Each structure stands twice: as structure tokens, then as C-alpha cells.
Amino acid sequence: MNHDQPAYGLWTLVIFNSAIFIMFAYSFFKPATARDWRTFSAFSAFIVALFVEMYGFPLTIYLLSGWLQTRYPGLDILTHDAGHLWSTLLGEKGDPHFGPLHIASYVFLGFGFYLLSNAWNVLYHAQRRHALATAGPYARMRHPQYVAFVLILLGFLLQWPTLLTLLMFPILLVMYGRLAVTEEAEMRAQFGAAFDRYAMQTPRFLPRLAKGPAAQ
């Protein structure tokens, strides 16, 4: 794509990119319960909102256009590069796709999808055995799938922040936190003391560096 030319109104790219990432996440997450579908639907809404602004209609750029053109007089808000707001705000020069934040976004996205895949594989086999998932990433944290979704969302925010996705992100964090608590109540009812021992040893979201009881 020529980054010096207007790059919006490309609705085919909106549909294609949204479908690719949603299907990719679906292939790893495979929602089965109503709770799974709520988690996946919220993630999908974020992805669609992102690509609509990235290739369809740049609402954030238009809303901020006056301020951006005042602060950055030479900025052409209709180019694709202008949508990489972090690069603009940080005063980075050159192609933003090779900037440190963009590279970091690929790390977040790659690790997020890798974690999502591994977590689903462990959970799938545990559910088939009607056992508690404690292997793989579940040995380090109790909710690796939710952590994976958050890493993916952070990766996209590093690439292309928008007002809508920035607003959605904390809402999704709260949603995933509440779903985790609900899920743990169900696991405690099903596995009893075994889950309590697991929860004491394994942090909910952030793996601990030192040994000791897990933080709630």
C-alpha cells in the first residue's frame, strides 16, 4: 500500500481483516458456553471497531483533525500513516510500521495468540477428562485465555489506537475480570478443595516471580 495516498473507504479490507483475526481467534478459543460466547463477542466487537477505523472511516482522525493539524501542520490526516497516532504523538520519523511500538505490537499479538492456543489445548483435554486444568499455561496462571485476549488487544492498541477501542479496552478488562470470578466460583463448586489448593498456588492473571501463596 502507498502510505502517501488516502487509504480509507476500503471496506473489503475491513471485512477481510476482521474475518481473518476473528476466525483465527475462534480456531483457538472455540467458544462453547454462553460465557465463552460473551468473551468472544466482546473481543470480536473490538476487532471490527479497530478495522473500521483503520481502513473504512477514520472517525478518531476526523474528531482530532483540528488539534492534529494545529500541532502538526505538515500532517496529512488522510494518509494511512497518520492513523498510527502513537508514532505521530511521539514525533517518530520514517515509516511507522518499523517503529519500536509497531514492532512491540507484533510481540504482544504473537505471544497472545500463542498463549491462547496453548491454553485452549490444555483446557480441552482437561474438560474431556472432567479434570481441573493445571498444566501448561494453567500452571502459571488461572486464566491464561483471558490474559491472551488482553495481550492481543494491547497489541492492536499499540498499532492503531482509536477513541472507541481505547474506551472499550477498560470495559473489556472489567468484563474479563468478572467472568474470571464467576468461572472460579463454578470451578470451586465442581472441584472443591482441589481448586482451593490450586488457587492458593497459582495467581489469577499475573505469574509471580517468587514462590509463595498466589495473590487473589
Residue, then its C-alpha position, 0 to 999 in steps of 0.5 A: m500500500n502507498h502510505d502517501q495516498p488516502a487509504y480509507g473507504l476500503w471496506t473489503l479490507v475491513i471485512f477481510n481483516s476482521a474475518i481473518f483475526i476473528m476466525f483465527a481467534y475462534s480456531f483457538f478459543k472455540p467458544a462453547t458456553a454462553r460465557d465463552w460466547r460473551t468473551f468472544s463477542a466482546f473481543s470480536a466487537f473490538i476487532v471490527a471497531l479497530f478495522v473500521e477505523m483503520y481502513g473504512f472511516p477514520l472517525t478518531i482522525y476526523l474528531l482530532s483533525g483540528w488539534l492534529q493539524t494545529r500541532y502538526p501542520g505538515l500532517d496529512i490526516l488522510t494518509h494511512d500513516a497518520g492513523h498510527l497516532w502513537s508514532t505521530l504523538l511521539g514525533e517518530k520519523g520514517d515509516p511507522h510500521f518499523g517503529p519500536l511500538h509497531i514492532a512491540s505490537y507484533v510481540f504482544l499479538g504473537f505471544g497472545f495468540y500463542l498463549l491462547s492456543n496453548a491454553w485452549n489445548v490444555l483446557y480441552h483435554a482437561q474438560r474431556r477428562h472432567a479434570l481441573a486444568t493445571a498444566g501448561p499455561y494453567a500452571r502459571m496462571r488461572h486464566p491464561q485465555y483471558v490474559a491472551f485476549v488482553l495481550i492481543l488487544l494491547g497489541f492492536l492498541l499499540q498499532w492503531p489506537t482509536l477513541l472507541t477501542l481505547l474506551m472499550f479496552p477498560i470495559l473489556l478488562v472489567m468484563y474479563g475480570r468478572l467472568a474470571v470470578t464467576e468461572e472460579a466460583e463454578m470451578r470451586a463448586q465442581f472441584g472443591a478443595a482441589f481448586d482451593r489448593y490450586a488457587m492458593q498456588t497459582p495467581r489469577f492473571l499475573p505469574r509471580l516471580a517468587k514462590g509463595p501463596a498466589a495473590q487473589 
